[in-house]
Amino acid sequence: MFWRSAGFTQPSPIEGILERDDFTLEDILDEDDVIQECKSLNTRLIVFLRHRAIVEKLIRYLVEPPPEDADVKRRYKYPYVACEIFTCEIDGVFSTIFDGNELLDLLFSLLERPSPLPPVLAGYFAKVMNSLLSRRTADSMQYLQGRQHLLGSLVKHLGTTSVAEVVMQLVGADEQILMFHADSLQWLADTSLLELILDSLAPENSPTTHANAAEVLTAIARTLPSALANQLGSPMYLQRLFQHAQAPGSACQQSLVLDVCMALLDPKRAALFTRTGFMEPMDNGAQTGPPANLIQCCLSQLETLVPQLPTMGEKKIQYTTYGELLPPLGTLRLKIVEFLSVLVRAVVYRAPKMKEELQEELLRLDALHKCLTLFFQEFPFHSLLHNHVDGLLMAVLESEQTELLTHLLDRCQLLNALATAPETVHPKGSKMAMRAGNMGHITRLGNKIQDLAARGCEVLIEATAANDTWKEWVGTGLRDRNTVENLSSWQCGRPSEDDSTNESDADDDLRADFGLTSMGNRSGDYHRYGDDSGDKDNDDEDEEDDDEDDDDGGEEGALYINSTEVLASLDFQSAHTGFVSLNIGDQANSDSSDDSDGEDAPAGRSEPFEDIKLPEEDEVLLEEPEAPGMAAPLNLPPPRSG
């Protein structure tokens, strides 16, 4: 049960069933709290469920379709509850499954059915296999290693997403398996698993199979430096991978193949999994870039990818919230630009020995000019495209390749493009002009060029000094944008003035806290609006409490109590009488000035409710307090009848 306490325990119906001599598995599955009892490790229930015949019957609910004349429970409830029992990961039940291979053979018999598999049963199979691979990794791998033909059965059903998830966990997409059972994955590199997955990208297969196969390959690529990932990065397998992308009418396959290649080139992998299973951070000096053969293979594919970037007279129109796109950018062209960005950053930052080959290909194919045309002229509101082109240009500017920088400044006219980029554009089909969506990237690129020129880049120094349009824009447009975007000059709770403004762009998001830690201590901000009440209130709160009031002070014996007591008495009186009678007069100010020791009250003291005087004797009677400084008890009239 969810809640068990002494004296409040309610026995589960499962206990009553287990007391009987003639109960069946279906009687247990019919109870709603059987899953909770399994999670609570009910001993008697686990002893029953771990029997081999019971486990076999549970597995048959998962892999055998119900008969046509079966009732609702057999169709839906029993398979669902059986799956949930296995996902409770009970050691006794798992031990029965791995006691011999017969039960596992029965579980994998689902894969012998023709495609597509029943989606419900495939989902149950995937959940059980994920639990087995997570809890009994070594035993599961040992079973699959002895029956390698099951790998082909799994790949055959990659069109079923649930089976694809099992394959992903099998190849090491699960971090737990990759960290603690890395040795168990070594045998996969000696099988034909990778070849079978690559064959799933063939044009005759369905788009769902292509997408799932590419996702599995991407998961393999992100397990570097595992044996299977190193095998995928070899020239032979990369060539087979790109062959599927070059097939006629294979735009979708091209995008998926580029995803796999970007996973192999991904510069964000900052840790390696050692054979001991623990993740060790890599030193900056010890970081190894992607293999040269991988980069060479990717560079060889640019000849077929870059020519697809220009718009080729397409007539398709896409309507957006800001206007019409004729034609839209499309997934393939966006992937090509992203692939260029990842490839250039991987070479510049992690494999500098390949800079010359990269420069030669980019210059020969005029790739930078095509990307800048998309950035400045055709898609001023495509933020994903802007981000990829921004990363590409940043890497090129920092590459220190003279010919590539000269090409970027002369052929691409980067300085003039940045300086003359319109701040507002009028999209086709729109009734009004809008601010261009790439202005933030333009400001960032302009600041980067100025920063590199200040550091001594000769090519940029000469180009910026000889360009009058650039110098005018730096002195006006860029300076104005930097002034607006200078966070330290903002008011109203923004970062304080002593915040550093010279941090690098890479550390801005990590270090900036927008002054949230200092907002509570900035009392001077109140003076900006001509309001000094904040300081006065703080001064009043810091003063010491006044002396205690005298017993018999005040005119006509009227006693004054604090605001809390007044509110309490008023609530009580209103509850009994339905009304509150108070005498409020100007003399209250003079009556409250007498203290018990005869001294004046502190200057500037402002007591809450000091203008409120308690009613006269005929309205509310007050008795003298028994001790100094204590509030007097209230004698209230009885409630009115009627």
Buried (B, 14 or more C-beta within 10 A) or exposed (E): EEEEEEEEEEEBBBEEBBEEEEBEBEBBBBBEBBBBBBBBEBEEBBEBBBBEEBBBBBBBBBBEEBEEEEEEBBBEBBBBBBBBBBBBBBEBBBEBBBEEEEBBEBBBBBBEBEEEBBEBBBBBBBBBBBBBBBBBBEBBBEBBBEEBEBBEBBBBBBBBBBBBBBBBBBBBBBEEBBBBBBEBBEBBBEBEBBBBBBBBBBEEBEEBBBBBBBBBBBBBBBBBEBBBBBBBBBEEBBEBBBBBBEEEEBEBBBBBBBBBBBBBBBBEBEEBBEEEEEEEEEEEEEEEBBBEEBBEBBBBBBEEBBBBBEBEEEEEEEEEEBBBBBBBBBEBBBBBBBBBBBBBBBBBBBBEEBBEBBBEBBBEBBBBBBBBBBBBEBBBBBEEBBBBBBBBBBBBBBBBBEEBBBBBBEEBBBBBBBBEBEEEBEBEEBEEEBEBBBBBBBBBBBBBBBBBBEEEBEBBBEBBEEBEEBBEBBEEBBEEBBEEEEBEEBEEEBBBEEBEEEEEEEEEEEEEEEBEEBEEEEEEBEEEEEEEEBEEEEEEEEEEEEEEBBBEBBEEEBBBBEEEBBEEBBEEBEEEBEEEEEBEEEEBEEBBEBBBEEEEEEEEBEEEBBEBBBBEEEBBBBEEBEEEEEBBEBEBEEEEEE
